[in-house]
Amino acid sequence: MRKYKVLHLTNFLDLSGQQEDTLNTCIYLNQDRFETSLAANMAGGYGFDNILAREAKEVPHVKIIDVPNLRRFPRPWHDLLALRDLYRLMKQERYDIVHMHATKVGFLGRLAARLAGVPISILAVHGWSFQYTGTTEAVRRFFLLLEKAMAPLTDKYTTLTQTLANDALKAGVGKVEQYAVTFSGINLDAYRNVPVDIQKKRAELGLPASGPIIGTVTIMNRHKGVDDIIRAAPLILRAVPDAHFLLVGDGEAMPVVRQLVQELNLENKVTLTGLRRDVPELLPLMSTFVHMAWFEILPRAILQALAAGVPVVVADAGSVGEIMTDGYNGYVVPTHDYQALADRVIKLLTQPESRQRMSEAAVQSVSKDFTFTLANMIETTEKVYDDLIASKVKE
């Protein structure tokens, strides 16, 4: 049996859950059966440290291809050049499968794949652009029409959650048989019972030696709702004065976050770490994990916190209902409602028995079956490939 050539295509390799899923899929696909390449703009698109791109280049069995003309926002001239570049790449390399992982490259990649005669085109859906509430209704309608038009060029949509598939079908994008759910997966063992010297780690980060830590790990873009966490901080501190906030990540909203911290006189109560790759060692420091994005699918950071036994307070956005049960493994609150966030965090911090119960439930909620494991993500992805190869690739 020959190896099948697979091209994974994304905009950038900035450090985010979407891009981690993309890179992990490339790394862990069966090397005996698939020859894997990964194409992106390796310079990045968000203006902060491009950690994941550097890590990708160190993977010996994944071929990395730089596509400098890919841009974050619509740029007609660069988009045409990117389409040309992708067409030439696909024509030259004669891929069996092109698997795309972002909205913009999803459009460009599917066009290029059809023009180049690639047998199989797959769009991995990490979120629908026509659902993004940060744009106008007219823009969302345009993206919906565009996605409907691209459906005939799509052999399969792989969605991170069942909710994403249901939403698209309800909106009239594609047919039921075009969808397969490949849940985002993590290595649970990397987050369970991690040996870490808590006091040493607190000192390393400049955190107080005692008191509860309220934490988050996120890309600090506007829709991630970090400002709601900061606005909740004074309310939480009135009830739990020795609490401290550990906000891990970076992004375009960081200047706004810093300014809000200063405006609320929280400099001594909020630690902003920037991007870090030691998240498994940071989670054991946290008494509760908070995530207030108002546009979200199913954040990997939530899965990681649950695996580490940290109760989560999360905004009710996207598909969080597929993993979170309010009052069981944490709390689910309305988006933008920082008062509700504060109330639930205070409840967790002032009721240790309840917090311990939720901590145990957190671990159980991601460990009870195979769903959110890295192995399941790879297994379900390879099944999608095998099914399409059997019907569309001529040996």
C-alpha angles and dihedrals in degrees: 000000000000126000116258118227114233126188117198111199129194137154099245141343099236116149105275137123092255093053093043089055089049095050093043090052090053093047099047103039110117104277092201091062107027132050104204133204128178122205126190143126097281093197090072131230110235102062100243136099109312096217099155094052090056091049091049092056090057094059104101099202098047117080110220118210122190117217103185095180093067109105132187097234129036109288108169097203095044090042091056090048091048090051089052092048093049093047091052092047094050093044092050098043096040096216120198093208134025112194114189125199109188138050100247097042086043090065096040094041096051091050092048092046092052092047092047094047098243106171098217130039119183128181116204105209113214090163137338117254090211089063097049106119093198090081135060124274090248092056091048091051090051092053091048092053090047093050091049089052091051095050094091088057091053120088093185140001112211109199128194092224140018089243091064091053093047093049093051094048090048088052091051100253111147129317133294093254091058092066132085126168115228103176119217106259136201135190097257093194090062089066103036120098094341110190106235133154099235096197093046092049092048090052092048090055095042092246123150114269092241141019132074120300120218108199147179137182115204149129101263099229120141097261092055090080097224088148088065090056091052093046089053092052098082090050091051093045092055089062098033107028096178094055120117132197123228112191113185121193145048138235148132093301094057095101089054091047092051092047093051091049089055094045091054093044092239099135091116093045103045126063117196109195103178118218116344135175097202095081093134088061094045099052095066087061092061126091090192136005121221131197122175105172113152092203113041143132112200111319116221087215090067091052090050093050092049091049088053091052096249114144111235132219107197138172116249099250134131115341101337088123089070090069107014124074112189111242094009111072094003139313134296116210134180117273115264090014102124091165090061089046090053093047093053094045091050089050091053094046096047097043106058095175091054091046091052091050091051091046090058090045090050092060092044093050093063096032101050094089143000096268106106099034126117089235091057092049090054095042094051092044092052090049090055089051093048094049092050094043090054092055104032113026119083112212 
